[in-house]
């Protein structure tokens, strides 16, 4: 899961579509929801080690791994630090971190790091960043978000731990120089109108990871899986079911 969110933030329709063909496991990063904070400093490598530890505790030797936003940083560190545990890698709305990543506008960052108010108030501030204005303006889309996000039980997301996550992101040196060492099949997927992680980051990652797939959803924001849940899941399922040896040029890109 990404910055400042619990596992409740996954779109339920995406999870249902994936679960028709795969066993799906979601979890909270440390200090979020029912996951304990622990005593270790919050860092992206630590989150990756936490993930590997959870897999070991569940007797999962290898899995397909999906990360969203900050979760893509964790997924990258997971495959780089524990390459044997990742079968296929899916990076949704992510970048490589460090100086090579394309950064969002300062006003976007300011809104993201504002941890004041209740969880509901923080969510209301984030909506314009997660979804393009034309899509968010439609009442049917607002109703969908209310049904999906509003109906699910909301776990505890302590503001102090959200701030620690922000520091972990700021302290991450990135993966740019190490990406060519990834040998697992990888898919990088994004919305073309993402303002939190600009979509240009997709090409940066894909051109560094050998044979990586890319997929862009037109008009999609950072929360594109909520905008087009079934299309999003279809892209993931197509990648996950493809033969291991199938290579797609990263410059080709698939647009939906």
Secondary structure, 3 states (H helix, E strand, C coil): CCCCCCHHHCCHHHHHHHHCCCCCCCCCCCCECCCCCCCCCCCHHHHHHHHHHHHHHCCCCCEEEEEECHHHHHHHHHHHHCHHHEEEEEEECCCCCHHHCCCCCHHHHHHHCCCCCCHHHHHHHHHHHHCCHHHHCCHHHHHHHHHHHHHCCCCCECHHHHHHHHHHHHHCCCCHHHHHHCCCCEEEEEECCCCCCCCHHHHHHHCCCCCCEEEEECCCCCCHHHHCHHHHHHHHHHHHCCCCCCCCCCCCCEEC
